[in-house]
């Protein structure tokens, strides 16, 4: 740190959902933003992962958008004034609404921006007259939110990392890899509990950093159930039936909490009916695991005093994602592992504000606080604050909006999102974007999506503005800025306020905001779980929702006395296996699954521009099992072509036993070879989340230059 460094400010890391506190400061010049640890930060207590330590590297990156751009008649971008851009945007939004109606527009929020900004975006969409507003939770945890909200009451972690560290005896980690994707939560909380004696059951098709991080691999306190992709329901049904069978013969062991089930749940008989004729042996074979191993894991979970489930995108990103998570809820409910410390069903959220973006209503079916848009009473309450009528039917999700480009949807407003990289079947997404009549993108870089825009608005980065974000265990925290770096950029909040004022300049003053705190003050009037919070009360530690009244301290864990459902009971519902929409065949004999890396982040918009992170992992790769490598003639480190019915990418092969035979594994971070060129856009029918985690694939060795020359000569 330079001796001329300005006073540091305390803020929140812009990457994953753990919500680690960091300090940042400007050096000798305002474009020199530097990282400093925050020793007593409430979540991470000063520790930081490689991404957090490198976060400031992208703040003044040479690729930053620094002036507004408009696409001219030749199809090229030219610099424009803000006044020209605002006029163009407002004219086009008004034209589209007059020509086609308000539902011809779509609005994409961002889990990388603040609560206040996403709140304004969804309010703007609804004042425009549509509920077609969504965010990237649709790609990550929409099915988790759906199942948790429907069966328990809130689409969030039931517990907190702190109470899990102190009280959990067993961690059931399914479809999640916190060692890689939430490293500080893993090291600061989960590993600490393991050091105190907690057991770990990990369910994942891929061995990973979590598998190895606890260093108890060879003990009875660790199990890795390496199942085939897309077989989570059969595995959990084996667990559930094993518990039911044991209870029939040994009720004294207490594997089922009869008192809890009787007093606090509904649907237990439906679960028993669903599993009455369930064949555990056949299901274990489908999972690719020994039945005894799954039964042993069932015993460990059911006999633990406090067992906590962690769920990730390996569970949610399936066409049966809602059912996957429902089965985890079933397991927690029948064993009484809810409503007290060290238990629960806990989704690990991927982005630093994906929880908050959902909380504030940037979704097509809910208003702030998860109040349903088709609930008349909820709409009336929010309308009384806003002063305008809200559409009473749920809108389209972001993937549904994408499917309607050029048909029902003619315009798109994108704040900080990159659907060309984040949505499945990416080549088709890019083609459909060209069918839009108008698209505006506000972002910090020229993303793969911005390339197709008509107007591009340069926004400020996370380090340059204030606001709040909400982490994975419901902690609302303040982010603080070091000041703007580029004069001709604007904060997302200021952009949205100006567009709103110009669109609805009729004395309503609905978007008359010049700072985030007044927006938060309005938000808490319409979001019951945030109502008791203020900026002053958030302070440096933040508050975990629900915080219903001023003075409430927030809740470390939910549902101590009742569930937030209509009946007040937790909902149990038996579910049956739904295979992935694509399964291996002669043309595509492999199963493709995907996941994220510790060193990179989602679509790579920020992390691929970080020198530190790129040195660690500069390009994409595919994990291939040694038996498959031998069968295909693949050598470790060799370029291969990975294909699906939707496209192909060229990546380096990494031959490893971390993946199962017949399965290949790759990542979505790299634009040059993104997994989402290959992934399937079939959706869960309720949550509308795509099936990223299982698709049919094929692999072949790249034709080497010498071989190509020989073949060419032979052809001649």
Buried (B, 14 or more C-beta within 10 A) or exposed (E): EEEEBBEBBBBBBBBBBBBBBBBBBBBEEBEBBBBBBBEEBBBBBBBBBBBBBBBBBBBBBEEBBEBBBBBEEEEEBEEBEBEEBBEBBBEBBEBBBEEBEBBBBBBBBBBBBBBBBBBBBBBBBBBBBBBBBBBBBBBBBBBBBBBBBBBBBBBBBBBBBBBBBBBBBBBBBBBBBBBBBBBBBBBBBBBBBBEEEBBBBBBBBBBBBBBBBBEBBEEEBBBBBBBBBBBBBBBBBBBBBBBBBBBEEEEEEBBBBEEBBEEBBBBBEBBBEBBEEBEBEEBBBBBBBEBEBBBBBBBBBBBBEBBBBBBBBBBBBBBBBBBBBBBBBBBBBBBBBBBBBBBBBBBBBBBBBBBBBBBBBBBBBBBBBBBBBEEEEBBEBBBEEBEEEBBEEBBBBBBBBBBBBEEBBBBBBBBBBBBBBBBBBBBBBBEBBEEBBBBBBBBBBBBBBBEBBBBBBBBBBBBBBBBBBBBBBBBBBBBBBBEBBBEEBBBBBBBBBBBBBBBBEEEBEBBEBEBBBEBBBBBBBBBBBBBBBBBEBBEEBBBBBBBBEEEBEBBBBBBEEBBBBEEEBBBBBBBEBBBBBBEBEEEBBBBBBBBBBBBBBBBBBBBBBBEBBBEBBEEBBBBBBBEBBEEBEBEEEBEBBBBBBBBBBBBBBBBBEBBBBBBBBBBBBBBEBBBBBBBBBBBBEBBBBBBBBBBBBBBEBBEEEEEEEEEEEEEE
